[in-house]
């Protein structure tokens, strides 16, 4: 069976490795950068935090360009959030890649785990009971939807802002309050909690200047983020950043999601061939039961 080398990182990598091993794959935690005996390399989530260095705790500053030079044609890289520059470089070397954060099942499940972790952060970082709170969620994508529904179940009064009218209609259909951008200036001082899920700056200085001082802001979006930290300091507001929540609050579930997605990829592409079909009863359908 072909080797799956798992680069060490956060706990998701450990649980992904364990799940792969428990399901018949030759997976192991890698402690060096010699990939000559490896068919597959499982990198971190995200693949890189700054577009320059690999997200890996073996070396804090290992260049992505150097990592790619160590790979051979025909190998496959697994990771989350692989940039277009990296995929271009991999293609030039005939190296396969699979970004499991483009797997819709993983993305939705990850959003649910993110929302769950966010609720924990909100409870731990606010001095008031949630059922007395008013929350504004900026963005009604996967993360916004899951967060809004979980907060609503806790009797939080939730308002959604999204620049897309159809998303606001969808929010209304869930029984949530909605606001247009023009209306935010009139109501933003009402909120006890503001959650940003959009990686662009929606909260302008004009809006942040009106946020009440005991409101707590939560940043869930990835870089370049959506809440200006300098403005937060200027107006003496409280900001809690929440990067990589699934890896922190539910690493086992998140790691197993990654492993399941990899197994499904290997099954779809026919890679690792005979061993896969032998282990799972020679049935392609069996793999779909992972989700």
N, C-alpha and C positions, 0 to 999 in steps of 0.2 A: 504494500500500500504506500502511496506517495505521502511524503511528510508535509504537515502543515506547521510552519514555524510561527509562533505567536510572540510578537514583540511585547515585552513587558511595559505596562503603563498603569492605568488605574485598575480597580478590582473587576471591571467588566471583562478585561482580558483574561483574568484568572478563571472566571466563571464560564466564559466562552470556551476556553481550553478544556475545562472539566467536562462541559457538555459534549464537546466533540469527541473526547476520549470515551465517555460513557456510551456513546452511540457508534462506536466501532471505527473511529478515525485515528490515524497516527498523528496526533497533535501534541506539541510540547512547547513550553515557555523557552524562548530563545534568549541566551545570555551573551551573544556576540553577533557580529555582522558578517559571518561567513555563511552564505546561502547556497553554496554549491550542491548540497544534498537535499535541498528543499524545493518542492514543486510549487508550494503556496506560502505566501507570507501574509499573516494577519497583522495589519498595523492598527494604530489607535483611532479613536473617535474624539475629535476630528483628526484627520490625517496630519494636519499641521495647525498650530495655533497662530502662526504669524506669517505663513507662506514662505518661510525661509528654512526652518528647521523641522525635522521629523518630531512628531509628538511621541516621545519615547523616553522612559526614565533610565535607560542604559547610559545615555549621554544627553545632557541638557541642551546641547547646541550641536546636534549632528545634522549637517546640511542635507537638504532633500536631494540636491544635485549629486552629492557623493553617494547617497543611498541608491539612487537609480543606476549609477555606474557599477554598483556591485551586483546588479541583477543580470540574468541571462535571458535571451529570447525563449519564449515558451513558458516562462514562469508566470504565476498569477498573483497579483497584489489585491488583498481585500482591505478595505478601510471605509471610514465614514467621512463625507464631505471632501472628496478629492477634487482639487481645483482643476480648471481647464488647462492651465499651464502644465500641471503634472501629467494629466492624461495625454497631452500632446507629446510630452517627452517619453512616456511609456510606450506609446504607439510607435514612435520612431525606432525604438529598440525591439519592437515586436513582443512586448511584454503585455500580457492580458491584465485586466483590472476589473474589479467589481465594487461599486460604491453601494453598500447596503442601505445607506440613507436615501437612496433613490427607489428602494423597495417600499411600495406604498403601505404594505402591512407593517413593516418595521417603523415607518414614519408615524403612522397612526398610533401604534402601540407605544412608541417612544413619547408621543405627545401626551398620552394618558399618564405615563410614568412621570413626565415633567410636571404635569398639573398636580399630581399627588405630592411630589416633592415640594412644589411651590406652596401648597396649602400648609405643609409642615413649616416652611420658612415664614409664612405669614403669621401663623400662630406663635412662633418663637420670637417674632420681631415686632409684635404689636401689643400695646398695653390694654387693649379693649377686647370684649367678646365679639366674635364675628357676627352673631345674630343681631347686633346693634349697628353694624358697619355698613357704609355705602362704598362700593368699589367701582372704579372705572377701569375697564380693560381696553387697551389700545390694540386693535387688530383682532379679527375674528377668523383666523386661520385655524389650523389643527390645534395648536396650543391654546389659542384664545377660546375656542369652542369647549375643549375639555375643562379648562380652568373655570370658565363661566358656569358650566353645568354643575361642577363640584361645589363651587361657592354658593350657587343658588340652592343646592340641596342642604347647605348649612344655614339657610335663611339669610344670606347676605343679599342686600339690595344691589343688584349688578346692572351697570350701564355699559353698553358697548359703543366704542367709536371705531369706525372703519371707513376708509375713503370710497369703498365700493358699495353702491346702493343695494345690490343684491345680497351682500353679506349682512347689511342692516335689516333687510327683510327677513332673512333667515334667522337673525337674532330675535327679531320680534315674534317669529313663529315659535320660538322656544320660551316665550314669555319673559324675555329680557327687555330692559329699557334700552333705548338707543339714542345716540346724539350725532348730529352733523358737526363738522368742524366749526362752523359759525356759531353753533349753540354752546360749544365747549367754554367759551369765554364767559358765558352767563352762569354755567353750572359747576365749573371745575373747583370752585371753593367749597362745594358741598361734600367732596369725597374724603373718606378716611384712608382709603387705600387706592393707589394708582398702579396698575400693572402694565408694563410695556412689553409687547411681543413682536414689535416691528423693528427691523434693523435699519431704521432711518429716523431722523429727528422730527417727530410730530409735535412734541411739546416745545413750542417756541418760548423765548424769554418772556414774551407777553403773557403766555399762559402760566408758566412756572411762577411768575411773580404774584399770581393770584391764588396759588395753592396754599391752603392753610398750614400753619407751622407744625401742627401735630399729625399731619397726613404722612403716611409712610409710602415711599415709592419703591417698586420692585422692577428690576431690569432682568428680563428673561431672554431678550433677543441676543443673537450672536453679533460679532463685530460686523459693521461699525457701531452697533448698539443704537439706541434711540433716545436715551436720556443724557443730556449734556451735564457731565459731572461738575464742570466749573460753574455752571449756572445753579446747580444744586447747592454748591458751597456758598455761592453769592447770596442766595436767598435762605440759607441756613435750614435746608430741608433734610429729611432723612431718606437715604437711598440704600437699598439692599440689592447687590448684584447677585444673580443666581445662575452662574455658568455651569454647564454640564450636570444638571440636576439628576438625571437618571443614574449617572455613574457614581453619584454621591449618596443618593437616598434609596436607590433600588438597583444596586450593581448586579445582583444575581439575575433578576428578571431581565435587565438590559443586556447582560452578557449572553444569556440564553437566547434572546431575540436575535442577536448577531449570529450566533452559531446556527440557529435554525435557518436564517436567511442564506448563510454560506452553504449549508447542506442542500437547500432547495436550488441554489445556483449550480452546484456540482451535478445535481440530478438533471436539471434542465439542459445543461451543456454536455452531459455525458462524460464529464471528466471524472477521473478516479475510477472509471468504468466498472470492471468486474467486481471489485470489492464492495462498491456501493450496492449493486443489485443483490449480491450474495447476502450482505448484512441485513437488508430490508426485504428479503423474500422476493427478489427479482420483480418488484412492482413499482412502477413510476408513481402510481397513485398514492402509495403509502406515504410518500414524502409530503403530500399536501395536508396530511393530518397533523403536521407540526404546528400549523397555525390554528 
